[in-house]
Amino acid sequence: MGGYAAVAEPFEAALAALMHFAVAGERAALHSAGPGSFVPAFVDALALVQPEDMDLARVRRA
């Protein structure tokens, strides 16, 4: 979240960080067989998320 907090207001930074994690988590889940393989897949996916992957249409009000 720190990277986002450096360039955005707190709410937008938190939203962007959570969206980044959600996109990476979805991708990592597709390429893992369990918790042991999920963690490295998640770290790799975090590095591969691009700005265009973080579509605000994915956000819904709880």
ABEGO torsion letter per residue (X at the ends): XAAAAAABBAAAAAAAAAAAAAAAAAAAAAABAEAAAAAAAAAAAAAABBAAABBAAABBBX
